């Protein structure tokens, strides 16, 4: 019996933002490849804005989130004002 060709599936990726500050309201915003939960009104708004800007950069490059390398994502994140958080670094607090 012939083998079925193996389909190459696209990597799926989503951005998940969690706002750790709170003002008593429950906030959840989802988009095509992101989910932002929690945070005060200001924090939540900033998280959603960054996710939207990341999507705009991806669209300009003609790629989905699952198609970019870690380095390429870091470049996009830097352009929208995000930086990599290193564990245990007091400057990131």
VEXDREN-2710 file (C-alpha; in Angstrom, 1 decimal):
% VEXDREN-2710
k/r/px/py/pz
1/UNK/0.0/0.0/0.0
2/UNK/1.5/3.4/-1.0
3/UNK/2.3/5.8/1.8
4/UNK/0.3/9.0/1.9
5/UNK/2.4/12.1/1.4
6/UNK/3.1/13.9/4.7
7/UNK/1.6/17.3/4.8
8/UNK/3.8/20.0/6.1
9/UNK/1.7/21.9/8.6
10/UNK/2.3/25.6/9.3
11/UNK/3.5/26.4/12.8
12/UNK/0.8/28.1/14.8
13/UNK/1.7/30.9/17.1
14/UNK/-0.2/33.3/19.3
15/UNK/0.8/36.3/21.4
16/UNK/-0.4/36.0/25.0
17/UNK/-0.3/39.1/27.2
18/UNK/-1.1/39.0/30.9
19/UNK/-1.5/42.3/32.8
20/UNK/-0.5/41.7/36.4
21/UNK/-1.8/45.0/37.8
22/UNK/-5.5/45.3/38.5
23/UNK/-8.2/47.8/39.2
24/UNK/-10.9/45.2/39.9
25/UNK/-12.2/44.9/36.3
26/UNK/-11.8/41.8/34.1
27/UNK/-10.4/42.5/30.7
28/UNK/-10.0/40.1/27.8
29/UNK/-9.2/41.2/24.2
30/UNK/-8.6/38.7/21.4
31/UNK/-7.5/39.1/17.9
32/UNK/-6.5/37.0/14.9
33/UNK/-3.3/35.7/16.7
34/UNK/-3.4/37.3/20.1
35/UNK/-5.1/37.2/23.5
36/UNK/-4.6/39.9/26.1
37/UNK/-6.0/39.4/29.6
38/UNK/-6.0/41.4/32.8
39/UNK/-4.3/44.6/33.7
40/UNK/-5.7/48.0/34.4
41/UNK/-7.3/49.9/31.6
42/UNK/-4.0/51.6/30.7
43/UNK/-1.9/48.4/30.8
44/UNK/-4.5/46.5/28.8
45/UNK/-4.7/49.2/26.2
46/UNK/-0.9/49.2/25.8
47/UNK/-0.8/45.4/25.4
48/UNK/-3.5/45.4/22.7
49/UNK/-1.8/48.3/20.9
50/UNK/1.5/46.4/20.8
51/UNK/-0.1/43.3/19.5
52/UNK/-1.9/45.2/16.7
53/UNK/1.4/46.9/15.8
54/UNK/3.2/43.6/15.7
55/UNK/0.5/42.3/13.3
56/UNK/0.9/45.3/11.1
57/UNK/4.7/44.7/10.8
58/UNK/4.0/41.0/10.0
59/UNK/1.5/42.0/7.3
60/UNK/4.1/44.4/5.7
61/UNK/6.6/41.5/5.6
62/UNK/3.9/39.2/4.2
63/UNK/4.3/36.7/7.0
64/UNK/2.3/35.2/9.8
65/UNK/3.4/35.0/13.4
66/UNK/4.2/31.3/13.0
67/UNK/6.5/32.0/10.0
68/UNK/9.0/34.4/11.6
69/UNK/12.1/33.3/13.3
70/UNK/12.9/34.2/16.9
71/UNK/15.4/36.8/15.7
72/UNK/12.9/38.3/13.3
73/UNK/10.2/38.5/16.0
74/UNK/12.7/40.2/18.3
75/UNK/13.4/42.8/15.6
76/UNK/9.7/43.5/15.2
77/UNK/9.1/43.6/19.0
78/UNK/11.9/46.1/19.3
79/UNK/10.4/48.3/16.6
80/UNK/7.1/48.4/18.5
81/UNK/8.8/49.3/21.8
82/UNK/9.2/45.9/23.5
83/UNK/12.4/44.3/24.7
84/UNK/13.4/40.8/25.8
85/UNK/13.0/40.2/29.5
86/UNK/16.0/38.3/31.0
87/UNK/15.1/36.3/34.1
88/UNK/16.6/37.6/37.4
89/UNK/17.6/40.9/35.9
90/UNK/16.5/43.7/38.4
91/UNK/16.5/46.2/35.6
92/UNK/13.5/44.4/34.1
93/UNK/11.3/44.9/37.2
END
